[in-house]
Amino acid sequence: MNLLTEENFWKALAICSILLTVSVLGSLAYFSGYGFDFTDEGFYLNWISNPFNLGVAPTQFGYIYYPLYLLVDGNLQLLRLFNLAITFTLGSLIFNAVFELVNPNTSVSKSDRLTLSAGLSLSSLIVFDTWLVTPNYNTLNLQALMLSFLAVLKLTYKNDDHTAYKYWILLGVAAWLVFMAKPTSLALLSIALILYFWISKKLDWKGLLVSSLAAMSLFLIGAYVISGSVHEYIYAIKSSLELSQTLGSKNVSNFWRLHSLKLHPEIKEFLAYSVLVFSILYLFSVSRIRIFKNISLASSFLILLYAFYVLVSGEHSLPATRFQSIVMASVAFATVIFLLFSILKGESNPKLKAFNWPLIFLALAIPYIYTFGTGSYYFHVGARSLIFWLVASVILVLSFSTKLNRNVLYSLLITVQLLAIILLRTGLDNPYRQPHSLINNQYQLTYSSSSLVLPAPTGEYVDGVRTKAIDAGLVSGTPLLDLTGQSPGLVYMLGAEALGASWLLGGYPGSNQFVKKAIRSVDCSRLSSAWLITEPLGARAISFDVLMSFNASIDTDYQVVGEFIVPSEVGGRKQTQKQYLLKPIREHSRAVLACEQARGNRS
C-alpha cells in the first residue's frame, strides 16, 4: 500500500491547515486579555458601556454592542472574544456559501469546503492587525457588510421564491447595521446593491421593498428607543454631524478621494515577492508536469511550517506601518495572474458568461464602501476589509470550472493563512499606541469584572490613579471631564461617566470649541459635580477656558487630589507627562445656578 500518493498529501495538508487555523484562533483568544489603548479603545468602551448617557453621534455602534456588554457583565476579555468570534464566523459563512452556491459541481468536497472556509476566514481578522480588538464602528461596519454580502449570495443563487424574503429581510437588517456603524457606507452600499441587482437581472422590487421596510422598521424602533421620537433622533444625528465638523479635521471632498498609497519599502518588496511566489505556486499546483506539482506540494508544506514558525516566534513579522494590510491583496493579484496564464497556455478556455462579473465587481468594491466617509487614508482603512477581494478570487477560481481547482484553492488557502498570521502577529508585536509587544506584558490589572495584562509602568499608573481617586471619594458613575484630550480609557478604567462625548478629542484646530459644544448638551447638575483630569503640558491638552462655558474656574472651584506621571507611549505619548486629578469643591447648588446663568446669558 503506497501512502505517498498525491491524495494523501492533500489530506495531510488539509489536516495541517486545520491545526494552523485552530492555533491562530487559540492565540488570539489567549491574547484577548492583553493590552489596552487609552485613546481609541477608551472611546469604544465609553460608548459601549453607557450609550444612553451620550445620546447620538455620527456612529452609533455603542447601542448595537451594548447588549453584548451587558451579557458579559463588562468583562473586556469576553467582549473581545465575542468580537473575534462574530467576525470569524461571518467570514466562514461567506466562504462556505461561495463554495456551496457558486459552483455546486466543483471537485471540492464538503470536508474540504469546511476546511477552506475556516482557513480563508482568517482574512476577516486582519481588521485587528493593530490589536484594536474591542468592538467598534469599524468592526461593526465590516460585520454588517459581510452579513449583507451573505444575503446577496443567497438571493443570487437561491431560486426558491418562498425562502427569498427571509434573505431580503436579512439584507435590510444588515443595511441598518451599516447605518449604525457608518451612515456614509450605507449611502454607497445602497447604490451598489441596486446596480448589482439590476445588472445581474436579479432586481426584485417586492424584495427591495421588504428589505427597505425591514431597515426602516429598525430605524424607527431605534429612534424611539434612543431619542424618544423620530424628529428628535434625526435632529440629534444632524447636531452630532455638525459637532464633529467643529474639530476641523475633515472635509466633505475627502469622502471621495483616494489618498496616495505610500508603502514602506519592506512592505512594497514583500508585496511584489508574494505576488510572484504565489502566482508560481498556483500555476504549479495544476501543472500536468509531475515535478512541478511535487514542487507545489512541497512548497505548500514549507509555507505551512513557516506560518507556524511566525505565529510562535514572531520572527519576520512586518514593520507596523499605515498600509501593512495591503499585502493581503497579493493573493488576489496572484489569482488573476494564474487564471490569465492558464488561459494563455490553453489549459482551460472558460466562457466569459460563466463568470458572475456583477458579483465579482461588487466584492471588489466593498472595501471602498467600507472606507467611504472616513477621515483617514482610504487604502489604510480599506485594506482591512480585503476579505472581499479574496471572496472575489475564490469566485473566479470556482467559475473557472477546472477539475483541479481543489489544488488551487488549497494553495490559495495556505497563502492566505500565512499572510493573515504575519499581519496578526504584527499587531500582537506592535499594538496600537502601546509601548511594546503584548508578549512582554506582565502586570495583572483587575478592575470591575475584568482583568487585563498590561506593561508594568502602565498598570502601575492606572492602579495609582485609581487608588488616589477612590481615597478622594470618586465612586463608580461619577461624572468626569477628560481635559487631557487623549485619556478616554482612563475615564473608563476609573468607572467614571464620560460627559458630552465618549472622547473629548484634543489636538485638532477646533478641539476647544468641540468640547464646549459637547458639554452644552450635559445638564448643569451632572456638569457641576464632574471631576477633572488634566494634563497641562500634553500635546492634546484641552484649554481650561472651556470651564468658563458653565461659569467654573479651575483655580477656585476645584481641588487637586492627585498627581501622576503618565508613562511614555501610553495613548501615543512621545514622552512622560504629568497629570492631575481634581474634584469639585464649590457648593453644588451654587455651581448649578452659575451654570444655568451662563447658559441663560448665551441663549
Protein Blocks (a to p, Z undefined) as FASTA:
>chain_A
ZZkbfklmmmmmmmmmmmmmmmmmmmmmmmmmggjdfklmmmmmmmmmmmmlnopafblk
lmmmmmmmmmnnopaklmmmmmmmmmmmmmmmmmmmmmmmmmmmbcbdfklmmmmmmmmm
mmmmmmmmnopabgcfklmmmmmmmmmmmmmmmmmmpcbfklmmmmmmmmmmmmmmmmmm
ommlmmmmmmmmmmmmmmnopacfklmmmmmmmmmmmmmmmmmmmnopaklmmmmmmmmm
mmmmmnopacfklmmpccdddddfklmmmmmmmmmmmmmmmmmmmpcbfklmmmmmmmmm
mmmmmmmmmmmnopoiacddfklmmmmmmmmmmmmmmmmmmmmnopaccdfklpcfklmm
mmmmmmmmmmgopabdfklmmmmmmmmmmmmmmmmmmmnopaklmmmmmmmmmmmmmmmm
mmmmmmmmmgghiabdfklpcbdcdehjbccdddfklmmmmmmmmmmmmmnopaehiacd
dfkopammmmmmnopacehiabdcehiaklmmmmmmmmmmpcfklmmmpccdddfkbmkb
ccfklmmmnopafklmcccfbdcdddehighiabdcdddddddfbdfklmmmmmmmmmmm
mZZ
